[in-house]
Every structure is written in C-alpha cells, then in structure tokens.
C-alpha cells in the first residue's frame, strides 16, 4: 500500500475553492499579495504559523488541511445528498441578517455625521468669539 504524500498548499487551495474564497480575498486577509498565495498553494509543506493563520481564516482545523482527502470529501458530500440532484440548489446559510447590518451601518454613519456637525458648530462658535474679541 502506497502512502499518499500530503501537499498542504494544494489542500489549502482545494478547501479555499470549496468555500468559494478567491485568492485575492485570502491574500488580503493575510496581508499578502495574490501572487504570494499562489506560490503558497504550490508548496508541499507550509510554515506552522502560516498554516494556523490560514486555518483560522478558513475556519477549518489545521488537521483538516493536513489530512484533506478529496475523495473522502466527495463521498461525504454525495452521501449527505442521499442521491438527490441538488445541482441547482445553493447551500448557503447566512449567519446574520444583511438588512440589520445595513441599518447598523446607517446608524453609525448618522452618529459620525452628528459628531462632525457638532465639531463644526464648535469651530464656528470659537471663530465668532475670536472675531468678537478683535472688534
């Protein structure tokens, strides 16, 4: 029986692709260039710290990257579908309400605008005071 060689870079690439994450997004989150991620995905073994960072960003255990087996993953996906054709279905569960996030952003912008407006009012009052003193 031949033992499979673990190619951590390729495993990162496959997991990233399965999660629908682009190289440039992962690169940005890691503070690297897209080219650096491309090179990283070519490496058979990754630095322990980098592996842990990638693991945290992809939200998968380090062991999942090290022991990734595409055949096993495909079998798990196939068995979870129970023979149903879900090719047109999208398995996406949003963990937050996008409208709530939008409204939070709007509220934050309102507060920022109010602080900016108050600051400008204070500047005007101060300048009016300076002008009044000079008269």
C-alpha angles and dihedrals in degrees: 000000000000117000116231116241112236111233103189095184093054090046090054089050094050094046091046090051093047089053090049094241118148122223093244092054092051090044092052092049090050094044092243136118123261088246090056090055090049090053091044090055089055093058120099093209126030130206110266094237092048091047090053092048092050090045091053093047094048090043093230128120118260087241089059089059094044095045099035111147115185094199092052091047092050090049091051091049091047093049091048090055092054092216094304119139104237095159092126095042121096115214099208124139114186111216093204138038107255092206091055090051090049092050091048089054091048091051091048090051091050091052091047091050091049091051090048091049091049090050091052091049090053090051091051092049091049092049091047088053091051091049091048091052092052093053 
